[in-house]
Amino acid sequence: MTVATSPAAVPPSPLSVRRRWTVLAVCALSMFLVGVDTTIVNVGLPAIGQGLGVGTRGLEWAVDAYTVVLAGLLIASGALADRFGRRRIFRCGLILFGLASVACALAPSFGLLVAARAVQGIGASMLSPVALAIVVNAMPDPRERARAIGLWASVFGLSMAAGPVTGGALIAAFGWRSVFWINAPVVCAALLLVALVVPESRGERARRLDLPGQVLIGLVLCLAVGVLIEGPRIGWTSPVALAGYALLAAATAGFVRVELRRSEPLMDLRLFRRPPFATAVLGAMAVFVALNVTLLLNTLYFQHTRGWTPLATGAATLPMALGATVCAPWSGALVGRLGARLPLALAGGFTAAGGLCLTGLGPHTGVPMILFAHLLIGIGFGFANAPLTHTAVSGLPPSRAGVAGAITSTARQVGAAVGIAVAGGMVAGTPPTALATASRPAWLLVAACGLFLLTAARAARPPATAAA
């Protein structure tokens, strides 16, 4: 990609090395904001419930309203950025995200909080795939691009792990509304930096918006998450639930049919014919299922069963954040040098081990064992994101990186929404003394997600071709 104007006789120069990595830093800052906001609310759920008078099942919507909208609009936002300019859409996303964060902080009722969280999701959808496309287009060298993707994914992984720690500290000091107020100064700083250093770019060929596909994918996600959240309350075999299953199946079939027939689909299902891409997408979903199951159950277990404060609960995730902090940059470096297989295998092994450590969780399980399991899961999460992102976009031209990155980001948010819905459904309405026992199947799910990453590692490109 080239920027800056020059005389007609002199071809435009590529971005300097310093500016390329500055662009990466700015995009990473914005992605850190999106990632933190995906998990920072988890530790504050009990406080939000007390402040607004909402139970556990309702609180799931405070998280999933954000993730479902974010997942449903990621690909469309990427297409808009290719058509109207990536920097322009990126800045619009930052502004909308910041305004919605202020609305969340001021929300007088839970319904308005959920609505504002949904608007936050709209803004965040304009950041994730666009940031990746900006980074990929700023890095013309394949090796440099691989390192940049690794670092970008690592920062996003770190932000997800840092959310609960940050949230616990903010809630202890300023109350639950502070987890939304904190976004305002970060957004202002990001807007200034984007204006100064991020060049404008567009796709080689603007894609038309696929409105039928957009409506159908939104319907699929809302129905799937809604059934998972409300299923325990309405009954899995109730007429309402059965109607939900039928609508979900019809919407899914309609989405596949529409996408296969369109010349410019919202989601290019042909990409799933590539085994590395398909397993990377499913692996991204599995990682975020495991992470969000862990974060939600951690919050409910420590605050409800053991009576810990939000600050102490957030501190309990420090081993997870430490594991991600140490291993995410390491994973990015490994991807740049050796390819995706080794870090993905490490991610799968550590995640599975962490989940298995908690399958016998009880009301009086030793805290060191729980913290050790969190460390293992954090290590697995740190190793996972960079190789999954690299596997998804490797072998594709830069012009397709935005689409591949958007699908992978969609899978992450779908995994986050499903993880919250499944974990919440398992323990909703459970008394504090029985919560640990009720959560044991969820820890088996975390272990299963780790085992799936081992499958993704086998499907990834071998080291010799990954670094080429």
C-alpha positions as CSV (number, residue, x, y, z in Angstrom):
1,M,0.0,0.0,0.0
2,T,1.3,3.5,-0.8
3,V,0.5,6.9,0.7
4,A,1.4,10.5,0.2
5,T,1.3,12.5,-3.0
6,S,4.4,13.0,-5.2
7,P,5.2,14.3,-8.6
8,A,4.0,12.2,-11.5
9,A,7.5,11.1,-12.5
10,V,8.2,9.7,-9.0
11,P,6.3,6.7,-7.8
12,P,4.8,7.0,-4.4
13,S,6.9,5.5,-1.6
14,P,5.8,2.8,0.8
15,L,5.3,3.5,4.5
16,S,8.6,3.7,6.4
17,V,9.4,0.9,8.8
18,R,8.8,3.2,11.8
19,R,5.4,4.4,10.5
20,R,4.3,0.9,9.7
21,W,4.9,-0.3,13.2
22,T,3.3,2.9,14.6
23,V,0.2,2.1,12.6
24,L,0.2,-1.4,14.2
25,A,0.5,0.2,17.6
26,V,-2.4,2.5,17.0
27,C,-4.6,-0.4,15.7
28,A,-3.5,-2.6,18.6
29,L,-4.5,0.2,21.1
30,S,-8.0,0.3,19.6
31,M,-8.3,-3.5,19.6
32,F,-7.1,-3.6,23.2
33,L,-10.1,-1.4,24.0
34,V,-12.6,-3.7,22.2
35,G,-11.1,-6.8,23.9
36,V,-11.1,-5.4,27.4
37,D,-14.7,-4.4,27.0
38,T,-15.7,-7.9,26.0
39,T,-14.6,-9.3,29.4
40,I,-14.4,-6.3,31.8
41,V,-18.1,-6.4,32.4
42,N,-18.0,-10.1,33.6
43,V,-16.5,-9.3,37.0
44,G,-19.0,-6.5,37.5
45,L,-22.1,-8.6,36.8
46,P,-23.0,-9.2,40.5
47,A,-22.7,-5.4,41.2
48,I,-24.7,-4.5,38.1
49,G,-27.4,-7.0,39.2
50,Q,-27.6,-5.5,42.7
51,G,-27.6,-2.0,41.4
52,L,-30.3,-2.6,38.7
53,G,-32.2,-5.4,40.3
54,V,-31.4,-8.2,37.8
55,G,-30.8,-11.9,38.2
56,T,-28.1,-14.1,36.7
57,R,-30.0,-15.0,33.6
58,G,-30.8,-11.4,32.8
59,L,-27.2,-10.4,33.4
60,E,-26.1,-12.7,30.6
61,W,-27.7,-10.3,28.2
62,A,-25.5,-7.5,29.5
63,V,-22.6,-9.4,28.0
64,D,-24.2,-11.1,25.0
65,A,-26.0,-8.0,23.7
66,Y,-22.5,-6.7,23.0
67,T,-21.0,-9.9,21.6
68,V,-24.0,-10.9,19.5
69,V,-24.2,-7.5,17.8
70,L,-20.5,-7.4,17.4
71,A,-20.4,-10.9,15.8
72,G,-23.3,-10.2,13.5
73,L,-21.9,-7.0,12.0
74,L,-18.2,-7.7,11.8
75,I,-18.2,-8.8,8.2
76,A,-20.5,-6.1,7.0
77,S,-18.3,-3.5,8.7
78,G,-15.3,-4.9,6.9
79,A,-17.1,-4.6,3.5
80,L,-18.1,-1.0,4.3
81,A,-14.5,-0.2,5.2
82,D,-13.3,-1.7,1.8
83,R,-15.8,0.5,0.0
84,F,-15.7,3.8,1.9
85,G,-12.2,3.8,3.4
86,R,-10.8,1.8,6.3
87,R,-9.6,4.8,8.3
88,R,-13.0,6.5,7.9
89,I,-14.9,3.5,9.2
90,F,-12.4,2.9,11.9
91,R,-12.9,6.5,13.2
92,C,-16.7,6.2,13.0
93,G,-16.4,3.0,15.0
94,L,-14.3,4.7,17.7
95,I,-16.8,7.6,18.0
96,L,-19.8,5.3,18.2
97,F,-18.1,3.0,20.7
98,G,-17.2,6.0,22.9
99,L,-20.7,7.5,22.9
100,A,-22.3,4.1,23.7
101,S,-19.8,3.7,26.6
102,V,-21.0,6.9,28.1
103,A,-24.6,5.8,27.6
104,C,-23.8,2.6,29.4
105,A,-22.3,4.5,32.3
106,L,-25.4,6.7,32.6
107,A,-28.0,4.0,32.1
108,P,-30.8,4.3,34.7
109,S,-32.3,0.8,34.0
110,F,-31.1,-2.6,32.9
111,G,-33.0,-2.4,29.6
112,L,-31.3,0.8,28.6
113,L,-27.9,-0.7,29.6
114,V,-28.5,-3.7,27.4
115,A,-29.5,-1.4,24.5
116,A,-26.4,0.8,25.0
117,R,-24.3,-2.4,25.1
118,A,-25.8,-3.4,21.7
119,V,-24.8,0.0,20.3
120,Q,-21.3,-0.5,21.7
121,G,-21.2,-3.7,19.7
122,I,-22.0,-1.8,16.5
123,G,-19.1,0.5,17.2
124,A,-16.8,-2.3,18.0
125,S,-17.7,-4.1,14.8
126,M,-16.2,-1.2,12.9
127,L,-12.8,-1.7,14.7
128,S,-11.9,-5.4,14.7
129,P,-11.8,-6.4,11.0
130,V,-10.8,-3.0,9.9
131,A,-7.8,-2.8,12.2
132,L,-6.5,-6.2,10.8
133,A,-7.0,-5.0,7.2
134,I,-5.1,-1.8,8.0
135,V,-2.3,-3.7,9.5
136,V,-2.1,-6.3,6.7
137,N,-2.0,-3.6,4.0
138,A,0.6,-1.6,5.8
139,M,3.0,-4.6,5.9
140,P,4.0,-5.6,2.3
141,D,6.7,-8.1,3.4
142,P,5.2,-11.6,4.2
143,R,7.5,-12.2,7.1
144,E,6.9,-8.7,8.6
145,R,3.2,-9.2,8.0
146,A,3.3,-12.5,9.9
147,R,5.0,-10.9,12.9
148,A,2.6,-8.0,12.8
149,I,-0.4,-10.3,12.7
150,G,1.1,-12.2,15.6
151,L,1.6,-9.1,17.7
152,W,-1.9,-7.8,16.8
153,A,-3.5,-11.0,17.8
154,S,-1.4,-11.1,21.0
155,V,-2.5,-7.7,22.1
156,F,-6.1,-8.6,21.5
157,G,-5.6,-11.8,23.6
158,L,-3.9,-9.8,26.4
159,S,-6.8,-7.4,26.4
160,M,-9.3,-10.2,27.0
161,A,-7.3,-11.5,29.9
162,A,-6.7,-8.0,31.4
163,G,-10.4,-7.1,31.4
164,P,-11.4,-8.9,34.7
165,V,-8.4,-7.5,36.6
166,T,-9.0,-4.0,35.4
167,G,-12.8,-4.3,36.1
168,G,-12.3,-5.6,39.6
169,A,-10.0,-2.6,40.5
170,L,-12.3,-0.1,38.9
171,I,-15.4,-1.4,40.6
172,A,-13.7,-1.5,44.0
173,A,-12.6,2.1,43.7
174,F,-15.4,3.8,41.8
175,G,-18.4,1.4,41.3
176,W,-19.6,-0.7,38.3
177,R,-20.3,2.4,36.1
178,S,-16.6,3.1,36.0
179,V,-15.9,0.1,33.7
180,F,-17.7,2.1,31.0
181,W,-16.4,5.6,31.9
182,I,-12.8,4.4,31.4
183,N,-13.4,4.0,27.7
184,A,-13.9,7.7,27.0
185,P,-10.3,8.9,27.4
186,V,-8.9,5.9,25.6
187,V,-11.2,6.6,22.7
188,C,-10.2,10.2,22.6
189,A,-6.5,9.2,22.5
190,A,-7.1,6.6,19.8
191,L,-9.0,9.1,17.6
192,L,-6.1,11.6,17.8
193,L,-3.5,8.9,16.9
194,V,-5.6,7.6,14.0
195,A,-5.8,11.1,12.6
196,L,-2.0,11.5,12.8
197,V,-0.5,8.3,11.7
198,V,-3.0,5.9,10.1
199,P,-3.3,6.3,6.3
200,E,-6.5,5.9,4.4
201,S,-6.9,2.7,2.3
202,R,-9.6,0.8,0.5
203,G,-10.1,-2.6,-0.9
204,E,-8.9,-3.3,-4.5
205,R,-12.5,-3.7,-5.5
206,A,-15.4,-2.5,-3.3
207,R,-17.8,-5.2,-2.4
208,R,-21.6,-4.7,-2.5
209,L,-23.4,-5.1,0.8
210,D,-25.3,-8.4,1.2
211,L,-28.4,-7.2,3.1
212,P,-30.3,-10.6,3.0
213,G,-27.2,-12.3,4.3
214,Q,-26.7,-9.7,7.0
215,V,-30.3,-10.0,8.2
216,L,-30.1,-13.8,8.2
217,I,-26.8,-14.0,10.1
218,G,-28.1,-11.6,12.7
219,L,-31.2,-13.7,13.1
220,V,-29.2,-16.9,13.4
221,L,-27.0,-15.5,16.2
222,C,-29.9,-13.9,18.1
223,L,-31.9,-17.1,18.0
224,A,-29.0,-19.4,18.9
225,V,-27.9,-17.3,21.9
226,G,-31.5,-16.6,23.0
227,V,-32.4,-20.3,23.0
228,L,-29.2,-21.1,25.1
229,I,-29.9,-18.3,27.6
230,E,-33.6,-18.8,28.0
231,G,-33.7,-22.6,27.5
232,P,-33.3,-23.5,31.2
233,R,-36.1,-21.1,32.1
234,I,-38.7,-22.0,29.5
235,G,-37.8,-25.7,29.3
236,W,-35.7,-27.3,26.5
237,T,-38.8,-29.2,25.2
238,S,-41.4,-26.5,25.6
239,P,-43.4,-25.3,22.6
240,V,-41.5,-22.0,22.7
241,A,-38.1,-23.7,22.7
242,L,-39.2,-26.1,19.9
243,A,-40.3,-23.1,17.8
244,G,-37.0,-21.5,18.5
245,Y,-35.1,-24.6,17.2
246,A,-37.2,-24.6,14.1
247,L,-36.7,-20.9,13.4
248,L,-32.9,-21.4,14.0
249,A,-32.7,-24.3,11.6
250,A,-34.7,-22.4,8.9
251,A,-32.6,-19.2,9.3
252,T,-29.4,-21.2,9.1
253,A,-30.5,-23.0,6.0
254,G,-31.7,-19.8,4.4
255,F,-28.3,-18.1,5.2
256,V,-26.3,-20.9,3.6
257,R,-28.6,-20.9,0.5
258,V,-28.4,-17.2,0.1
259,E,-24.6,-17.0,0.5
260,L,-23.9,-19.8,-1.9
261,R,-26.0,-18.1,-4.6
262,R,-24.6,-14.6,-4.3
263,S,-21.7,-13.4,-6.4
264,E,-20.5,-11.2,-3.5
265,P,-21.7,-12.9,-0.4
266,L,-21.5,-11.5,3.1
267,M,-19.6,-14.6,4.2
268,D,-17.7,-16.4,1.5
269,L,-18.5,-20.0,2.4
270,R,-16.0,-21.2,-0.2
271,L,-13.2,-20.3,2.2
272,F,-14.3,-23.1,4.5
273,R,-13.2,-25.5,1.8
274,R,-9.7,-24.8,2.9
275,P,-9.1,-27.1,6.0
276,P,-6.7,-24.7,7.7
277,F,-9.1,-21.9,7.4
278,A,-12.1,-23.9,8.6
279,T,-10.3,-25.3,11.6
280,A,-8.8,-21.9,12.5
281,V,-12.3,-20.4,12.6
282,L,-13.7,-23.2,14.7
283,G,-10.6,-23.0,16.9
284,A,-11.1,-19.3,17.4
285,M,-14.7,-20.1,18.5
286,A,-13.4,-22.8,20.9
287,V,-10.8,-20.6,22.5
288,F,-13.4,-17.9,23.3
289,V,-16.0,-20.5,24.6
290,A,-13.3,-21.7,27.0
291,L,-12.3,-18.2,28.1
292,N,-15.8,-16.8,28.7
293,V,-16.9,-20.0,30.5
294,T,-13.9,-19.5,32.8
295,L,-14.5,-15.8,33.4
296,L,-18.2,-16.1,34.1
297,L,-17.9,-19.1,36.4
298,N,-15.0,-17.5,38.1
299,T,-17.0,-14.4,38.8
300,L,-20.1,-16.2,40.1
301,Y,-18.1,-18.8,42.1
302,F,-15.9,-16.4,44.0
303,Q,-18.5,-13.7,44.6
304,H,-21.5,-15.9,45.3
305,T,-20.1,-19.1,46.7
306,R,-17.0,-17.8,48.6
307,G,-18.2,-14.2,49.2
308,W,-15.2,-12.5,47.7
309,T,-15.3,-8.8,46.6
310,P,-15.0,-7.8,42.9
311,L,-11.5,-6.7,43.5
312,A,-10.5,-10.0,45.0
313,T,-12.3,-11.8,42.2
314,G,-10.5,-9.8,39.6
315,A,-7.2,-10.5,41.3
316,A,-8.0,-14.2,41.1
317,T,-7.7,-13.9,37.3
318,L,-4.2,-12.4,37.6
319,P,-2.6,-15.9,36.9
320,M,-4.7,-16.1,33.7
321,A,-3.6,-12.6,32.7
322,L,0.0,-13.4,33.5
323,G,-0.1,-16.5,31.4
324,A,-1.5,-14.6,28.5
325,T,0.9,-11.7,28.9
326,V,4.0,-13.9,28.8
327,C,2.8,-16.4,26.2
328,A,0.9,-14.2,23.7
329,P,4.0,-12.2,22.5
330,W,6.0,-15.5,22.6
331,S,3.4,-17.1,20.5
332,G,3.5,-14.3,17.9
333,A,7.3,-14.7,17.7
334,L,6.9,-18.4,17.2
335,V,4.4,-18.0,14.5
336,G,6.7,-15.6,12.6
337,R,9.7,-18.1,12.9
338,L,8.2,-21.5,12.9
339,G,4.6,-21.3,11.8
340,A,1.3,-22.0,13.7
341,R,1.5,-25.7,14.6
342,L,3.7,-25.6,17.7
343,P,1.9,-22.6,19.5
344,L,-1.5,-24.1,18.6
345,A,-0.5,-27.5,20.1
346,L,0.7,-25.7,23.3
347,A,-2.5,-23.8,23.4
348,G,-4.6,-26.9,23.2
349,G,-2.6,-28.8,25.8
350,F,-2.6,-26.1,28.4
351,T,-6.3,-25.2,27.9
352,A,-7.3,-28.9,28.3
353,A,-5.2,-29.3,31.4
354,G,-6.6,-26.2,33.0
355,G,-10.2,-27.3,32.4
356,L,-9.5,-30.8,33.8
357,C,-8.0,-29.3,36.9
358,L,-11.4,-27.8,37.8
359,T,-13.7,-30.7,37.0
360,G,-13.7,-31.6,40.7
361,L,-14.4,-28.0,41.9
362,G,-16.2,-27.7,45.2
363,P,-17.1,-25.0,47.7
364,H,-13.9,-25.4,49.6
365,T,-11.4,-26.3,46.9
366,G,-8.0,-24.9,47.6
367,V,-7.4,-21.5,46.1
368,P,-3.9,-22.5,44.9
369,M,-5.4,-25.2,42.8
370,I,-7.9,-22.8,41.2
371,L,-5.2,-20.2,40.5
372,F,-3.0,-22.9,39.0
373,A,-5.9,-23.9,36.7
374,H,-6.4,-20.3,35.7
375,L,-2.7,-20.0,34.9
376,L,-2.9,-23.0,32.6
377,I,-5.9,-21.6,30.8
378,G,-4.3,-18.2,30.5
379,I,-1.2,-19.8,29.0
380,G,-3.4,-21.7,26.5
381,F,-5.2,-18.5,25.6
382,G,-2.0,-16.6,25.1
383,F,-0.6,-19.2,22.8
384,A,-3.8,-19.5,20.8
385,N,-4.7,-16.2,19.2
386,A,-1.7,-15.4,17.1
387,P,-1.5,-18.8,15.3
388,L,-5.3,-18.9,14.7
389,T,-5.3,-15.5,13.1
390,H,-2.2,-16.3,11.0
391,T,-3.7,-19.7,9.9
392,A,-6.9,-18.0,8.8
393,V,-5.2,-15.4,6.6
394,S,-2.1,-17.2,5.4
395,G,-2.2,-18.2,1.8
396,L,-4.7,-15.4,0.9
397,P,-3.8,-12.2,-0.9
398,P,-3.9,-9.0,1.3
399,S,-7.2,-7.9,-0.3
400,R,-8.8,-11.0,1.2
401,A,-7.3,-10.7,4.6
402,G,-10.1,-8.4,5.8
403,V,-12.7,-11.0,4.9
404,A,-10.8,-13.8,6.5
405,G,-10.0,-11.7,9.6
406,A,-13.7,-10.7,9.9
407,I,-14.9,-14.3,9.8
408,T,-12.3,-15.3,12.4
409,S,-13.3,-12.3,14.6
410,T,-16.9,-13.3,14.1
411,A,-16.1,-16.8,15.3
412,R,-14.4,-15.4,18.4
413,Q,-17.4,-13.3,19.4
414,V,-19.8,-16.1,18.6
415,G,-17.7,-18.3,20.9
416,A,-17.8,-15.6,23.6
417,A,-21.6,-15.4,23.4
418,V,-22.1,-19.1,23.4
419,G,-19.7,-19.5,26.3
420,I,-21.6,-17.0,28.4
421,A,-24.9,-18.5,27.5
422,V,-23.9,-22.1,28.2
423,A,-22.1,-21.4,31.4
424,G,-24.9,-19.1,32.6
425,G,-27.5,-21.7,31.7
426,M,-25.8,-24.3,33.7
427,V,-25.7,-22.3,37.0
428,A,-28.7,-19.9,36.7
429,G,-31.0,-20.3,39.6
430,T,-28.5,-22.5,41.4
431,P,-28.0,-21.7,45.2
432,P,-24.4,-20.5,46.1
433,T,-23.6,-23.7,47.9
434,A,-24.4,-25.9,44.8
435,L,-22.8,-23.6,42.2
436,A,-19.5,-25.4,42.2
437,T,-21.0,-28.8,41.6
438,A,-23.4,-27.4,38.9
439,S,-20.4,-25.9,37.0
440,R,-18.4,-29.1,36.7
441,P,-19.8,-30.0,33.2
442,A,-18.7,-26.6,32.0
443,W,-15.1,-27.3,33.0
444,L,-15.3,-30.5,30.9
445,L,-16.4,-28.2,28.0
446,V,-13.3,-26.1,28.6
447,A,-11.1,-29.2,28.4
448,A,-12.9,-30.3,25.2
449,C,-12.1,-26.9,23.6
450,G,-8.5,-27.4,24.4
451,L,-8.5,-30.8,22.7
452,F,-10.0,-29.3,19.6
453,L,-7.1,-26.9,19.3
454,L,-4.9,-29.9,19.0
455,T,-6.9,-30.8,15.9
456,A,-6.5,-27.3,14.6
457,A,-2.7,-27.6,15.1
458,R,-2.6,-30.6,12.8
459,A,-4.5,-28.8,10.1
460,A,-2.3,-25.7,10.2
461,R,0.3,-25.1,7.6
462,P,3.7,-26.8,8.3
463,P,6.5,-24.5,9.5
464,A,8.4,-24.4,6.2
465,T,5.4,-22.9,4.3
466,A,4.1,-20.8,7.1
467,A,7.1,-18.7,7.2
468,A,7.5,-18.3,3.5
